[in-house]
Amino acid sequence: MTVEPAAYPDMMIALRHSFDSGLTRSLAWRLGQLDALERLLKENEPAIGRALVADLAKPEQEILLGELSLLYSEIRHARRHLKRWARPRRVFTPVVGQPGRSWVQPEPLGVVLIMGAWNYPVQLVLSPLIPALAAGNCAVIKPSEIAASTADLMADLIPRYLDTTAVKVVLGAVDETTALLKQRFDHVFYTGGAAVGRIVMRAAAEHLTPVTLELGGKSPAVIDAGADLESAARRLVWGKCLNAGQTCIAPDYILVSPEQREPLVEAMRSQLDAMYGKDRLASADYAKIINRRHFDRLRGYLDSGKVAIGGRVDESAERIEPTILIDVKPDDPVMQEEIFGPILPVLTVPGLDEALAFINQRDKPLASYFFTRSKASERRFVEQVSTGNLCINDVLMFMSVPELPFGGVGMSGMGQYHGKAGFDRLSHLKAVMKRSRFPEIPVRFAPYSDFKMKLLKWLG
């Protein structure tokens, strides 16, 4: 059952009452909610699949790979490590603090708002909920209205499995979101585009509420001299075509030398044939574009550069064929914004120096990909490219490692989650010091003297 805007203030009062009661602080409650979340997924996999097919025509294997498997992994990882994450963390106490001891005490923040995105409408709602619950918070969940079937399903399932005194679901579009952001939360977690991210941040600033913004950007893939082109082509095609390119960490463009461009493009053609057949628009293993607005936006990019592979569209089915563009200029429309679809521009650069300069002259991306056989080139790329996440010789696969923090930098976002990073992000890490009453060390107290000054300098 969802909450209407007029009831938002009462909802917040009820959630704060639940939090203040201490309900969510016990490890037993937190572990129980993680168990319930896993049951929600396991017992409703067919219904979740139907909703994702209705919204995005997602293939069954992509539902498993991109939504369910990641969530199962995160839930089990959090459950396995929660006691260790939540316990006090001892830190060194220097001489001036002796006798005494010091530690960091993780504590819940309070009420967290989670605003999900439409492209992975199960994973991007429930993945932030995992650390929110593990850290002992109450939560308000706002699924994206664009993936309407999945949003409705989440609104139905979540109250049936999770504690309704601590977790609420809100549906709606701009008006409901605007009203929701006027409430005072203890943290706002938003996944989506930069334009709405700015709105979220401005609204949160009214209450001095911290935010986590998981945004996006133009994630580059660089092909180094001597790279394995067959392997790179296979992995780039998979990463770009997953969910029809509607993935915030999908490779957005390729930088390659002029000599390697044609062999790489031909290798990608072979991989597209192998994965999706000759009639790629009809492939059952290929998702659709979310709606007509995004379909029209993407179709407009097909005029940039020259179509080397693909370029066909099916307007009635809202599908765009996997498309490789060549002869693209840096100032073409397709290079100005995150593509967020199955169109992949290939740009040529003389070498690694120019590729690094090209990336570093632009906004910091959410992800970067580098294909190389050279340890020296790998070291340069890792050290010189500022990016939210980085994968060497593959794409997207850092998402499969629960202990790797995930998040953006600069225009691609702020704050990280997954694993312990998510637990810490949605906790207050309280500094605690306990001093012994005896013996008292008088050098810090007035009246001051030269002797006390010398002793303090020695101790410091």
Long-range contacts (C-beta under 8 A, 24 or more apart in sequence): 1-155, 1-159, 1-169, 2-155, 2-169, 2-170, 2-171, 3-168, 3-169, 3-170, 5-172, 5-175, 5-176, 5-179, 5-180, 8-170, 8-179, 8-180, 8-182, 8-183, 9-183, 11-140, 11-168, 12-111, 12-183, 12-184, 14-165, 15-111, 15-138, 15-140, 15-165, 15-166, 15-168, 16-110, 16-111, 16-138, 18-138, 18-165, 18-166, 19-108, 19-110, 19-111, 19-137, 19-138, 19-166, 23-163, 23-165, 23-166, 24-108, 24-133, 24-136, 24-137, 24-138, 24-166, 25-107, 25-108, 25-136, 27-82, 27-83, 27-86, 29-136, 29-163, 30-82, 30-86, 30-133, 30-134, 30-135, 30-136, 31-79, 31-82, 33-133, 33-162, 33-163, 33-166, 33-167, 34-75, 34-78, 34-79, 34-82, 34-130, 34-133, 34-134, 35-79, 36-161, 36-162, 36-163, 37-71, 37-75, 37-126, 37-129, 37-130, 37-133, 37-161, 37-162, 38-72, 38-75, 38-76, 39-161, 40-157, 40-158, 40-160, 40-161, 40-162, 41-68, 41-71, 41-72, 41-126, 44-153, 44-157, 47-153, 47-157, 48-122, 48-150, 48-153, 50-149, 51-121, 51-147, 51-149, 51-150, 51-152, 51-153, 52-121, 52-122, 52-149, 52-150, 54-149, 54-150, 55-118, 55-121, 55-147, 55-148, 55-149, 55-150, 55-290, 56-119, 56-147, 56-243, 56-244, 56-246, 56-287, 56-288, 56-290, 57-287, 57-288, 58-243, 58-287, 59-284, 59-285, 59-286, 59-287, 61-285, 62-242, 62-243, 62-285, 62-287, 65-242, 66-120, 66-123, 66-242, 66-243, 66-247, 67-120, 67-122, 67-123, 68-122, 68-123, 70-123, 70-127, 70-399, 70-400, 71-122, 71-123, 71-126, 71-127, 71-130, 73-400, 73-402, 74-127, 74-130, 74-402, 74-418, 74-419, 75-130, 77-402, 77-403, 77-419, 78-130, 78-131, 78-134, 78-419, 78-423, 81-419, 81-420, 82-134, 82-423, 85-134, 85-420, 85-423, 85-424, 86-136, 86-423, 88-432, 93-433, 95-459, 96-456, 96-459, 96-460, 97-433, 97-435, 99-435, 99-436, 99-439, 100-433, 100-434, 100-435, 100-436, 101-433, 101-434, 102-431, 102-432, 102-433, 102-434, 103-432, 104-429, 104-430, 104-431, 104-432, 105-429, 105-430, 105-431, 105-432, 106-135, 106-423, 106-424, 106-427, 106-428, 106-429, 106-430, 107-136, 107-427, 107-428, 107-430, 108-135, 108-136, 108-137, 108-426, 108-427, 108-428, 109-135, 109-137, 109-186, 109-187, 109-426, 109-427, 109-428, 110-137, 110-138, 110-185, 110-186, 110-187, 111-137, 111-138, 111-139, 111-140, 111-185, 111-186, 112-137, 112-138, 112-139, 112-140, 112-185, 112-186, 112-187, 112-188, 112-189, 112-426, 113-139, 113-140, 113-142, 113-180, 113-181, 113-183, 113-185, 113-187, 113-188, 113-189, 114-139, 114-140, 114-141, 114-142, 114-189, 115-142, 115-144, 115-177, 115-188, 115-189, 115-190, 115-191, 115-192, 115-200, 116-141, 116-142, 116-143, 116-144, 116-191, 117-144, 117-191, 117-192, 117-248, 118-144, 118-146, 118-147, 118-290, 119-147, 119-243, 119-246, 119-247, 119-248, 119-290, 119-340, 120-243, 120-247, 121-147, 121-150, 121-151, 121-154, 122-150, 122-154, 124-191, 124-214, 125-154, 127-417, 127-418, 128-189, 128-191, 128-212, 128-417, 128-422, 128-426, 129-167, 130-422, 131-417, 131-418, 131-422, 131-423, 131-425, 131-426, 132-189, 132-426, 133-162, 133-167, 134-422, 134-423, 135-423, 135-426, 135-427, 136-427, 137-186, 137-187, 137-426, 138-166, 138-167, 139-166, 139-167, 139-168, 140-167, 140-168, 140-169, 140-170, 140-180, 140-185, 141-167, 141-168, 141-169, 141-170, 142-169, 142-170, 142-171, 142-172, 142-176, 142-177, 142-180, 143-169, 143-171, 144-192, 145-171, 145-172, 145-173, 146-290, 146-291, 147-290, 182-206, 184-209, 185-209, 187-211, 187-212, 187-426, 188-212, 189-214, 189-415, 189-417, 189-426, 190-214, 191-248, 193-338, 194-411, 197-413, 211-414, 211-415, 212-407, 212-413, 212-414, 212-415, 212-416, 212-417, 212-425, 213-408, 213-413, 213-414, 213-415, 214-248, 214-406, 214-407, 214-408, 214-413, 214-415, 214-417, 215-248, 215-366, 215-408, 215-411, 215-412, 215-413, 216-248, 216-249, 216-338, 216-340, 216-366, 216-408, 216-412, 216-413, 217-252, 217-338, 217-363, 217-364, 217-365, 217-366, 217-408, 217-411, 217-412, 218-252, 218-253, 218-335, 218-337, 218-338, 218-339, 218-362, 218-363, 218-365, 219-249, 219-250, 219-251, 219-252, 219-365, 219-366, 219-367, 219-368, 219-369, 219-387, 220-251, 220-252, 220-253, 220-254, 220-255, 220-355, 220-358, 220-359, 220-365, 220-368, 220-369, 221-251, 221-253, 221-254, 221-255, 221-368, 221-369, 221-370, 221-371, 221-395, 222-254, 222-255, 222-256, 222-352, 222-355, 222-359, 222-368, 222-369, 222-370, 222-371, 222-381, 223-254, 223-255, 223-256, 223-257, 223-260, 223-264, 223-371, 224-352, 224-370, 224-371, 224-372, 224-373, 224-374, 224-377, 225-257, 225-260, 225-351, 225-352, 225-374, 225-377, 226-372, 226-373, 226-374, 227-260, 227-371, 227-372, 227-373, 228-371, 228-373, 228-393, 229-260, 229-263, 229-264, 229-267, 230-267, 231-371, 231-393, 232-264, 232-267, 232-371, 232-393, 233-264, 233-267, 233-268, 233-270, 233-271, 234-267, 234-271, 235-393, 235-394, 235-395, 236-268, 236-344, 236-369, 236-395, 237-268, 237-271, 237-272, 237-275, 237-322, 238-271, 238-275, 238-395, 239-369, 239-395, 239-396, 240-322, 240-342, 240-344, 241-272, 241-275, 241-276, 241-286, 241-322, 241-342, 242-396, 243-287, 244-286, 244-287, 244-288, 244-289, 244-319, 244-320, 244-341, 244-342, 245-322, 245-339, 245-340, 245-341, 245-342, 245-343, 245-344, 246-287, 246-289, 246-290, 246-294, 246-340, 246-341, 247-340, 247-396, 248-338, 248-340, 248-366, 249-366, 249-367, 249-389, 249-395, 249-396, 249-399, 250-339, 250-340, 250-395, 250-396, 251-344, 251-369, 251-395, 252-338, 252-339, 252-344, 252-365, 253-328, 253-335, 253-339, 253-344, 253-345, 253-346, 253-347, 254-344, 254-345, 254-346, 254-347, 255-347, 255-348, 255-349, 255-355, 255-358, 255-359, 256-346, 256-347, 256-348, 256-349, 257-348, 257-349, 257-350, 257-351, 258-348, 258-350, 261-326, 261-346, 261-348, 264-346, 265-308, 265-309, 265-324, 265-326, 265-346, 268-309, 268-324, 269-309, 269-324, 272-309, 272-310, 272-322, 276-322, 280-310, 280-321, 280-322, 281-312, 281-313, 281-314, 281-317, 281-319, 281-321, 286-319, 286-322, 288-317, 288-318, 288-319, 289-318, 289-319, 289-320, 289-341, 290-318, 291-318, 292-318, 294-340, 294-341, 295-320, 297-341, 298-339, 298-340, 298-341, 298-342, 298-343, 300-333, 301-325, 301-333, 301-334, 301-339, 301-341, 301-343, 302-343, 303-333, 304-328, 304-332, 304-333, 304-334, 304-335, 304-345, 305-329, 305-332, 305-334, 305-345, 308-346, 310-342, 330-358, 352-377, 352-380, 352-381, 356-380, 356-381, 356-384, 356-385, 359-385, 359-387, 360-384, 360-385, 360-386, 363-410, 363-411, 363-412, 364-388, 364-408, 364-409, 364-410, 364-411, 364-412, 365-412, 366-408, 366-412, 366-413, 367-391, 367-395, 367-396, 367-398, 369-394, 369-395, 386-410, 387-412, 388-412, 388-413
